[in-house]
Amino acid sequence: MKLRQIVSVNLLVMAALGFAGATLAQDTPPTAEQAKKDMKEQKTDPLMMQGSGGGEWNTLKGHEKGYLMKSDAAPNSWLEHNFMNCDKDTNGKVTQDEYTKCLSH
């Protein structure tokens, strides 16, 4: 009887340790190498990159509406910086025509 109880307790302890180990493995933060790899992938992913220049109108987030608002300009550092200069009629929106003229100057 005692041997059976000891074996049962050992099996329960090992199962609990195995479950805890699996849980810890899932919560482990990435290693430095994994973090560097993720950063490299983000730098080469066109959807993750911020533009430093104006870029083409049809590639800008929000252009489908026919205008861009200041909040749409955030991913594009050039437009975010030049938004007030591009918004010639000061209505808080930059149209494609305003953008094209601003980009060419």
Phi, psi and omega per residue, in radians:
M1 nan -0.780 -3.094
K2 -1.126 -0.654 3.139
L3 -1.098 -0.717 3.119
R4 -1.092 -0.719 3.133
Q5 -1.167 -0.728 3.132
I6 -1.105 -0.770 3.135
V7 -1.108 -0.739 3.128
S8 -1.098 -0.770 3.129
V9 -1.116 -0.763 3.120
N10 -1.067 -0.729 3.114
L11 -1.113 -0.722 3.105
L12 -1.115 -0.738 3.138
V13 -1.132 -0.785 3.141
M14 -1.124 -0.685 3.113
A15 -1.131 -0.721 3.130
A16 -1.144 -0.734 3.113
L17 -1.145 -0.676 3.106
G18 -1.110 -0.731 3.112
F19 -1.145 -0.752 3.136
A20 -1.125 -0.695 3.122
G21 -1.120 -0.698 3.112
A22 -1.152 -0.680 3.123
T23 -1.161 -0.739 3.124
L24 -1.116 -0.651 -3.132
A25 -1.114 -0.594 3.137
Q26 -1.276 -0.528 -3.083
D27 -1.605 0.014 -3.105
T28 -1.224 2.238 3.121
P29 -1.186 2.762 -3.127
P30 -1.140 2.645 3.083
T31 -1.292 2.951 3.121
A32 -1.050 -0.679 3.136
E33 -1.143 -0.710 3.116
Q34 -1.145 -0.691 3.131
A35 -1.127 -0.731 3.110
K36 -1.103 -0.716 3.130
K37 -1.107 -0.746 3.115
D38 -1.078 -0.723 3.133
M39 -1.126 -0.719 3.120
K40 -1.088 -0.744 -3.140
E41 -1.121 -0.682 3.122
Q42 -1.142 -0.640 -3.130
K43 -1.211 -0.449 -3.125
T44 -1.733 -0.161 3.118
D45 -1.424 2.034 -3.076
P46 -1.062 -0.451 3.130
L47 -1.373 -0.265 -3.124
M48 -1.748 -0.218 -3.054
M49 -1.480 2.523 3.015
Q50 -1.686 2.426 3.139
G51 -1.407 2.475 3.061
S52 -1.771 -0.217 3.072
G53 -1.997 -3.089 -3.090
G54 -1.163 -0.892 -3.104
G55 1.433 2.940 3.138
E56 -1.368 2.536 -3.095
W57 -0.950 -0.824 -3.043
N58 -1.272 -0.060 3.070
T59 -1.727 -0.079 -3.091
L60 -1.497 2.400 3.129
K61 -1.099 2.222 3.092
G62 1.665 -0.066 -3.085
H63 -1.119 -0.359 -3.079
E64 -1.035 -0.452 -3.122
K65 -1.298 -0.310 -3.086
G66 1.712 -0.057 3.112
Y67 -2.712 2.866 3.068
L68 -2.125 2.446 3.057
M69 -1.789 2.962 -3.126
K70 -0.975 -0.682 3.138
S71 -1.140 -0.504 3.089
D72 -1.286 -0.409 -3.066
A73 -1.366 -0.264 -3.047
A74 -0.946 -0.760 -3.140
P75 -1.196 -0.282 -3.124
N76 -1.939 1.801 -3.037
S77 -1.070 -0.584 3.129
W78 -1.138 -0.858 -3.118
L79 -1.184 -0.662 3.111
E80 -1.048 -0.736 -3.134
H81 -1.235 -0.608 -3.058
N82 -1.803 0.188 -3.022
F83 -0.994 -0.830 -3.093
M84 -1.098 -0.668 3.112
N85 -1.201 -0.591 -3.114
C86 -1.354 -0.527 -3.116
D87 -1.392 1.359 -3.026
K88 -1.126 -0.626 -3.123
D89 -1.594 0.129 3.071
T90 0.834 0.743 3.096
N91 -1.738 0.113 3.136
G92 1.437 0.146 -3.137
K93 -2.326 2.483 3.039
V94 -1.946 2.056 3.109
T95 -1.450 3.007 3.125
Q96 -1.095 -0.690 3.133
D97 -1.120 -0.799 3.109
E98 -1.075 -0.722 -3.122
Y99 -1.109 -0.810 -3.117
T100 -1.087 -0.759 3.118
K101 -1.138 -0.725 -3.128
C102 -1.160 -0.677 -3.124
L103 -1.165 -0.601 -3.098
S104 -1.352 -0.269 3.130
H105 -1.524 nan nan
